[in-house]
Amino acid sequence: MSGFSFFDYRDDELNIEAVGLLQIAEQFGTPCYVYSRAAIAAAYQEFDAAFAGSDHLICYAVKANSNLAILNLLARFGSGFDIVSGGELQRVLKAGGDPQKIVFSGVGKNTNEIRQALAANILCFNVESKAELIVLNQLANKMNKIAPVSLRVNPNVDAKTHPYISTGLKENKFGISTDEAEAIYLCAKDFTNIRFTGLDCHIGSQLTEISPFVQASEKILGLLDRLETKGIEIEHLDLGGGLGIRYTDETPPSIKDYVSALCTSTAQHNKRLLIEPGRSLVGNAGLLLTKIEYLKQTPDKNFAVVDAAMNDLLRPALYDAHHEILPVVRNKHATKTYQIVGPICETGDFLGHNRELSLSDGDLLAVMSAGAYGMTMSSNYNTRPRAAEIMIDGDNIHLIRARESIEQLIAGEKVLPE
């Protein structure tokens, strides 16, 4: 089941750790997201162990899943955090994250966000343009701060992933060219309130091969060598994230092989290594639980209309992403080919096409590998309240985010006076 070692069938009912999904649906309703604490812990520990004593910092990419309970869990493990907004900064701090383990990425940091991060004394700003660097220098000067900076270099490496999540090609909006980055580092004295501490790159998400990571790191190391020959001292290398997971038939590298490749490629430089995994920490730790509202048959297709929709899980509509879809309770009836669709008034509102399943009205389905970029990309389209989130810890069930109400959605709205 897509690499889910903490999800299995017992007496034909799908369980997460020691809890059956029927109980979850009865207690909390559907749709809802359900996560395994043990799966998140195991993934983090596998990353940490793979470094085998090397100086490193794992900075979880908060955009993958920003629930406070997940952030707090990772903070207790010792994780750092990769943020891309002021809101994510506030989440991490509220969840107990250490500011000195936070890196701030993103191409469009606004002045308020920069001030918040300077005030919090974060570990590093991953700067993506000279214009941003100038603004950061000015704001740091006004606040009497020295801003730690790592330039995000765009290595022009093909990540061989979906074009919407490829970030390391020269036509992408991300990062600075190698030549421009070198010129900026060599003019470090012009930025009086900047301390250049690192080199950064990130080439994309859901990568299933090691070679693009190695190719990108080699380009970064070439720049590092040139800088050091000119007396520029770099403290850390931030090699980004992007390691893929198995959704269906992908064969991504293991965490151990991925980290080993990065450590091997950088071994001669004796720098602290930062990595920013997101999907590979939480993706296979969660699922979206949904109920069939209606089975609809047309002359051409069979539709299973479920209560989850594209506002709950956008990835299929946005990327044509494939998620395995499993019945919560297995039966031995004949299967049919179904289109698993939601109730939203868009043809693009689907969770899966052409799935061979044996279904009845009211059945529960589990949309697997939904722990990353599920809840964080959800919306209130069609005035649909966002789903509840549940964390399973052994046989303990924790509601970590209550389902929204319509009253909450419209609380800030006002009608015009007559």
Sequence and secondary structure as in RCSB ss.txt:
>XXXX:A:sequence
MSGFSFFDYRDDELNIEAVGLLQIAEQFGTPCYVYSRAAIAAAYQEFDAAFAGSDHLICYAVKANSNLAILNLLA
RFGSGFDIVSGGELQRVLKAGGDPQKIVFSGVGKNTNEIRQALAANILCFNVESKAELIVLNQLANKMNKIAPVS
LRVNPNVDAKTHPYISTGLKENKFGISTDEAEAIYLCAKDFTNIRFTGLDCHIGSQLTEISPFVQASEKILGLLD
RLETKGIEIEHLDLGGGLGIRYTDETPPSIKDYVSALCTSTAQHNKRLLIEPGRSLVGNAGLLLTKIEYLKQTPD
KNFAVVDAAMNDLLRPALYDAHHEILPVVRNKHATKTYQIVGPICETGDFLGHNRELSLSDGDLLAVMSAGAYGM
TMSSNYNTRPRAAEIMIDGDNIHLIRARESIEQLIAGEKVLPE
>XXXX:A:secstr
 TT TTEEEETTEEEETTEEHHHHHHHH SSEEEEEHHHHHHHHHHHHHHTTT SEEEEEEGGG   HHHHHHHH
HHT EEEE SHHHHHHHHHTT  GGGEEE  TT  HHHHHHHHHHT SEEEE  HHHHHHHHHHHHHTT  EEEE
EEB       S GGGB  STTSSSSB HHHHHHHHHTGGG TTEEEEEEE   BSSB  SHHHHHHHHHHHHHHH
HHHHTT    EEE    B   SSS     HHHHHHHHHHHHGGG  EEEE  SHHHHGGGEEEEEEEEEEEE SS
 EEEEES  TTT  HHHHH     EEESB   S  EEEEEE SSSSTT EEEEEEEE   TT EEEE S SSSSG
GG   GGG    EEEEEETTEEEEEE    HHHHHTT      
